[in-house]
Amino acid sequence: MPDAVFGVAAVARRLGVATGTLRTWDRRYGVGPDEHQAGSPRRYTARDLARLEVMHRLMLEGVTPAEAARIALSSELPTEATAVRSARSARQRSGGGRVVALPRASPAARGLARAATSLDSDACITQLVSAVRRDGVLPTWNDLLLPVLSGLGERWRATGRGVVVERLLSESAEMALRTGTQATRGTRAPISGRPVLLAALEPEEYRLPLVALSAALTERAVPSRMLGVRLPLSALREAVVRTGPTAVFLWAQSIGSATLPGPEVFNAVRPRPAVVLGGPGYESEQWGPGMTWVNGLEDAVAALASPRTPPPRTARTT
């Protein structure tokens, strides 16, 4: 029996996945420690780890977990070149991410689309957690998540299909964003003791941009409080009074769901918090004094990471 040298936590850190994902791969696909006995801790040999690395790399290339496991479990451990050829062949058989139109998207984005359209939440979470830990929240959002979400939206507008795929990807993304930034919590001193409040006022129900923003602020040690969606104005005012935030960020996905609070919500505390608005719903609003609209996650992070009000932007006229 080869020496067992890696514990499950060490392997999970090496791959950038959750320990539960490793247990799922073992149980569902048979990719785990060769010598594991029920009831005993999982211990991985170097060969076990190499096999997992092959499976993980293939999944990031867009291969389904089952196919990636089959390749990784082949009688001889695939070399890098063999793995690349196998990934290309598997993508050609399965169609990869081409079931969703993704012009100029990266191979990773096409792989994420393939996992989402297969309703494989484990694969979605694995890819996204790895991307967040490797590249950070903003690149993962801009280069990986947004292209796939946009492609799914186009597909729905053209065919009326794909709602369940978008829902599954959004739920997977929320979990991955929280998991991927968990290691950074508590490792850096917060910029300010006063938090940023993140919310969507009723009737807005779309939560993913708030989760992404919260994760991006966590990376930068900016304290924030997530108040969620469908928040009543009275609850927002109570939160402002109780926390004395440096800023309040409000999201609205559409004009029909955009609620613009009056100044009385924010005037109860001094200094008055900056109010930052995000999302298409607020883009053409007539904002009040001290309110700013930001175009995208990067602008939101830049505005909120600085504790004072950013310069106001002008609404588009086209």
C-alpha positions as CSV (number, residue, x, y, z in Angstrom):
1,M,0.0,0.0,0.0
2,P,1.5,3.4,-1.0
3,D,2.1,5.9,1.7
4,A,-0.9,8.2,2.3
5,V,0.4,11.7,2.4
6,F,-2.5,14.2,2.0
7,G,-5.6,14.8,4.1
8,V,-8.9,15.8,2.6
9,A,-8.5,19.5,3.7
10,A,-5.0,19.7,2.1
11,V,-6.3,18.2,-1.2
12,A,-9.3,20.6,-1.2
13,R,-7.0,23.6,-0.7
14,R,-4.7,22.3,-3.5
15,L,-7.6,22.1,-6.0
16,G,-9.5,25.1,-4.7
17,V,-12.7,23.2,-4.0
18,A,-14.8,22.4,-1.0
19,T,-14.2,19.2,1.0
20,G,-17.8,18.2,0.3
21,T,-17.1,18.4,-3.4
22,L,-14.3,15.8,-3.0
23,R,-16.7,13.5,-1.1
24,T,-19.2,14.0,-4.0
25,W,-16.7,13.1,-6.6
26,D,-15.7,10.0,-4.7
27,R,-19.3,8.9,-4.0
28,R,-20.7,9.8,-7.4
29,Y,-17.8,9.1,-9.8
30,G,-15.4,6.9,-7.9
31,V,-12.6,9.4,-8.0
32,G,-11.2,9.3,-4.5
33,P,-8.6,7.6,-2.3
34,D,-7.8,4.1,-3.6
35,E,-7.4,2.6,-0.1
36,H,-10.2,4.4,1.8
37,Q,-12.3,2.4,4.2
38,A,-15.7,3.4,5.4
39,G,-15.6,5.2,8.7
40,S,-11.9,6.1,8.5
41,P,-10.5,9.5,7.5
42,R,-9.8,10.0,3.8
43,R,-6.0,9.9,3.0
44,Y,-4.8,10.6,-0.5
45,T,-1.6,9.3,-2.1
46,A,0.3,11.4,-4.7
47,R,-1.4,9.2,-7.4
48,D,-4.8,9.9,-6.0
49,L,-4.1,13.6,-6.0
50,A,-2.8,13.5,-9.6
51,R,-6.0,11.8,-10.7
52,L,-8.1,14.5,-9.0
53,E,-6.0,17.2,-10.6
54,V,-6.7,15.7,-14.1
55,M,-10.4,15.5,-13.4
56,H,-10.5,19.1,-12.1
57,R,-8.5,20.5,-15.1
58,L,-10.8,18.7,-17.6
59,M,-13.9,20.1,-15.9
60,L,-12.5,23.6,-16.1
61,E,-12.1,23.0,-19.8
62,G,-15.8,22.2,-20.1
63,V,-15.8,18.4,-19.9
64,T,-18.7,16.9,-17.9
65,P,-17.8,15.5,-14.5
66,A,-18.7,11.9,-15.6
67,E,-16.5,12.1,-18.7
68,A,-13.6,13.8,-16.7
69,A,-13.8,11.1,-14.1
70,R,-13.7,8.4,-16.8
71,I,-10.5,9.9,-18.3
72,A,-8.9,10.4,-14.9
73,L,-9.7,6.8,-13.9
74,S,-8.2,5.3,-17.1
75,S,-5.7,2.5,-16.5
76,E,-2.7,4.8,-17.1
77,L,-2.9,8.3,-15.6
78,P,-3.3,10.8,-18.5
79,T,-0.4,13.0,-19.3
80,E,-1.0,16.8,-19.9
81,A,-1.1,16.2,-23.7
82,T,-3.5,13.3,-23.4
83,A,-5.8,15.2,-21.1
84,V,-6.0,18.1,-23.5
85,R,-6.8,15.8,-26.4
86,S,-9.4,14.0,-24.3
87,A,-10.9,17.3,-23.3
88,R,-11.2,18.4,-26.9
89,S,-12.8,15.1,-27.9
90,A,-15.2,15.2,-25.0
91,R,-16.3,18.7,-25.8
92,Q,-16.8,17.8,-29.5
93,R,-19.1,14.9,-28.5
94,S,-21.1,16.9,-25.9
95,G,-21.3,20.2,-27.7
96,G,-19.5,22.0,-24.9
97,G,-20.8,25.5,-24.1
98,R,-22.1,25.9,-27.7
99,V,-25.7,25.1,-26.6
100,V,-25.6,28.8,-25.4
101,A,-24.4,31.5,-27.8
102,L,-21.1,32.8,-26.3
103,P,-19.3,34.9,-28.9
104,R,-15.7,35.5,-28.0
105,A,-16.1,33.8,-24.6
106,S,-13.2,32.0,-23.0
107,P,-13.0,28.2,-22.8
108,A,-13.7,28.5,-19.1
109,A,-17.0,30.4,-19.8
110,R,-18.0,27.7,-22.3
111,G,-17.2,25.1,-19.7
112,L,-19.4,26.9,-17.2
113,A,-22.2,27.1,-19.7
114,R,-21.9,23.4,-20.4
115,A,-22.2,22.6,-16.7
116,A,-25.1,24.9,-16.2
117,T,-27.1,23.6,-19.2
118,S,-26.4,20.1,-17.8
119,L,-27.9,21.3,-14.5
120,D,-24.7,20.2,-12.8
121,S,-24.5,22.5,-9.9
122,D,-21.5,20.7,-8.4
123,A,-19.5,21.5,-11.5
124,C,-20.7,25.1,-11.6
125,I,-19.7,25.7,-8.0
126,T,-16.3,24.0,-8.5
127,Q,-15.4,26.1,-11.5
128,L,-16.6,29.3,-9.9
129,V,-14.9,28.7,-6.6
130,S,-11.6,27.9,-8.3
131,A,-11.9,31.1,-10.5
132,V,-12.7,33.3,-7.4
133,R,-9.7,32.0,-5.5
134,R,-7.4,32.1,-8.4
135,D,-8.4,35.4,-10.1
136,G,-10.6,37.3,-7.7
137,V,-14.3,38.2,-7.7
138,L,-14.2,41.0,-10.3
139,P,-12.5,38.9,-13.1
140,T,-14.7,36.0,-12.3
141,W,-17.8,38.2,-12.6
142,N,-16.7,40.0,-15.7
143,D,-15.0,37.2,-17.7
144,L,-16.9,34.1,-16.6
145,L,-20.3,34.7,-15.0
146,L,-21.5,37.7,-17.0
147,P,-20.9,36.1,-20.5
148,V,-22.8,33.0,-19.5
149,L,-25.7,34.8,-17.8
150,S,-25.9,37.1,-20.8
151,G,-26.0,34.2,-23.2
152,L,-28.7,32.5,-21.2
153,G,-30.7,35.7,-21.2
154,E,-30.4,35.9,-25.0
155,R,-31.5,32.3,-25.3
156,W,-34.5,32.9,-23.1
157,R,-35.5,36.0,-25.1
158,A,-35.2,34.0,-28.4
159,T,-36.8,30.8,-27.3
160,G,-38.6,31.3,-24.0
161,R,-36.5,28.5,-22.6
162,G,-33.7,28.2,-20.1
163,V,-35.2,29.8,-16.9
164,V,-34.2,26.7,-14.9
165,V,-30.7,26.9,-16.2
166,E,-30.3,30.5,-15.2
167,R,-31.8,29.8,-11.8
168,L,-29.4,27.0,-11.1
169,L,-26.4,29.0,-12.3
170,S,-27.4,31.9,-10.1
171,E,-27.8,29.7,-7.0
172,S,-24.5,28.0,-7.7
173,A,-22.8,31.4,-8.2
174,E,-24.1,32.7,-4.9
175,M,-22.7,29.7,-3.1
176,A,-19.4,29.9,-4.9
177,L,-19.0,33.6,-4.3
178,R,-19.5,33.1,-0.6
179,T,-17.3,30.0,-0.4
180,G,-14.5,31.5,-2.6
181,T,-14.1,34.5,-0.4
182,Q,-14.5,32.8,2.9
183,A,-10.8,32.4,3.4
184,T,-10.2,36.1,3.2
185,R,-12.6,36.9,6.1
186,G,-10.8,38.1,9.1
187,T,-7.3,38.0,7.5
188,R,-7.2,41.8,6.9
189,A,-8.0,44.7,9.2
190,P,-11.3,46.3,8.1
191,I,-10.9,49.7,6.4
192,S,-13.6,51.2,8.6
193,G,-15.7,50.1,11.6
194,R,-18.8,51.6,9.9
195,P,-20.3,49.2,7.3
196,V,-21.8,49.5,3.9
197,L,-25.4,48.4,3.6
198,L,-26.4,46.4,0.5
199,A,-30.1,45.9,-0.4
200,A,-32.8,45.8,-3.0
201,L,-36.0,47.5,-2.1
202,E,-39.3,45.9,-2.7
203,P,-40.5,44.6,-5.1
204,E,-37.0,43.8,-6.5
205,E,-36.2,40.1,-6.2
206,Y,-32.9,39.7,-8.0
207,R,-30.1,39.0,-5.5
208,L,-27.0,37.8,-7.3
209,P,-25.5,41.3,-8.0
210,L,-25.7,42.0,-4.3
211,V,-24.0,38.8,-3.4
212,A,-21.2,39.5,-5.9
213,L,-20.7,43.0,-4.6
214,S,-20.6,41.7,-1.0
215,A,-17.9,39.2,-2.0
216,A,-15.9,41.8,-3.8
217,L,-16.0,44.1,-0.7
218,T,-15.0,41.2,1.5
219,E,-11.8,40.7,-0.6
220,R,-11.0,44.4,0.1
221,A,-11.7,44.2,3.8
222,V,-14.6,46.6,3.4
223,P,-17.3,45.7,6.1
224,S,-20.7,45.3,4.6
225,R,-24.2,44.2,5.8
226,M,-26.4,42.3,3.4
227,L,-30.0,43.2,3.9
228,G,-31.3,41.2,1.0
229,V,-34.1,41.8,-1.5
230,R,-37.7,43.0,-1.3
231,L,-36.7,45.2,1.7
232,P,-39.4,47.6,2.9
233,L,-38.4,51.3,3.0
234,S,-39.1,51.3,6.8
235,A,-36.6,48.5,7.3
236,L,-34.0,50.3,5.3
237,R,-34.4,53.4,7.5
238,E,-34.2,51.3,10.6
239,A,-31.0,49.7,9.4
240,V,-29.5,53.1,8.6
241,V,-30.3,54.4,12.0
242,R,-28.9,51.4,13.8
243,T,-25.7,51.0,11.9
244,G,-24.7,54.5,10.8
245,P,-23.3,53.2,7.5
246,T,-20.7,55.0,5.4
247,A,-22.7,54.2,2.3
248,V,-25.9,52.4,1.2
249,F,-26.0,50.5,-2.1
250,L,-29.4,49.8,-3.7
251,W,-29.9,47.5,-6.7
252,A,-32.9,47.4,-9.2
253,Q,-32.9,45.1,-12.2
254,S,-35.7,46.9,-14.1
255,I,-37.5,50.2,-14.0
256,G,-40.7,48.4,-12.8
257,S,-38.8,47.2,-9.7
258,A,-36.9,50.4,-8.9
259,T,-38.0,52.1,-5.7
260,L,-36.2,55.4,-5.0
261,P,-36.1,56.3,-1.3
262,G,-36.6,59.8,-0.1
263,P,-33.9,61.8,1.7
264,E,-35.7,61.2,5.1
265,V,-34.4,57.6,5.0
266,F,-30.8,58.8,5.2
267,N,-31.0,62.2,7.0
268,A,-31.6,60.6,10.4
269,V,-27.8,60.0,10.9
270,R,-24.7,62.1,10.7
271,P,-22.6,62.0,8.8
272,R,-25.2,61.2,6.1
273,P,-24.3,58.1,4.2
274,A,-23.4,58.1,0.5
275,V,-26.2,56.5,-1.5
276,V,-25.0,54.5,-4.5
277,L,-27.6,53.1,-7.0
278,G,-26.9,50.1,-9.3
279,G,-28.7,48.2,-12.0
280,P,-30.7,49.1,-15.1
281,G,-33.7,50.0,-13.1
282,Y,-32.0,53.1,-11.6
283,E,-30.1,54.2,-14.7
284,S,-32.6,56.8,-16.0
285,E,-33.9,57.8,-12.6
286,Q,-33.8,61.5,-11.4
287,W,-31.6,61.0,-8.4
288,G,-31.7,63.1,-5.3
289,P,-28.9,65.0,-3.7
290,G,-26.0,62.8,-2.6
291,M,-27.1,59.9,-4.8
292,T,-24.9,58.3,-7.5
293,W,-25.6,55.7,-10.1
294,V,-22.8,53.3,-11.0
295,N,-22.4,51.3,-14.2
296,G,-21.3,47.8,-13.2
297,L,-19.7,45.9,-10.4
298,E,-16.2,47.5,-10.7
299,D,-17.7,51.0,-10.4
300,A,-19.7,49.9,-7.4
301,V,-16.7,48.5,-5.6
302,A,-14.7,51.6,-6.4
303,A,-17.4,53.8,-5.0
304,L,-18.1,51.8,-1.9
305,A,-14.4,51.1,-1.0
306,S,-14.0,54.8,-0.7
307,P,-16.0,55.9,2.4
308,R,-17.1,59.3,1.0
309,T,-19.5,60.0,-1.8
310,P,-18.1,59.5,-5.3
311,P,-18.8,62.1,-8.0
312,P,-22.3,61.8,-9.4
313,R,-22.8,60.4,-12.8
314,T,-25.2,61.7,-15.4
315,A,-28.0,59.5,-16.6
316,R,-27.9,58.4,-20.2
317,T,-30.2,60.1,-22.7
318,T,-30.1,57.4,-25.3
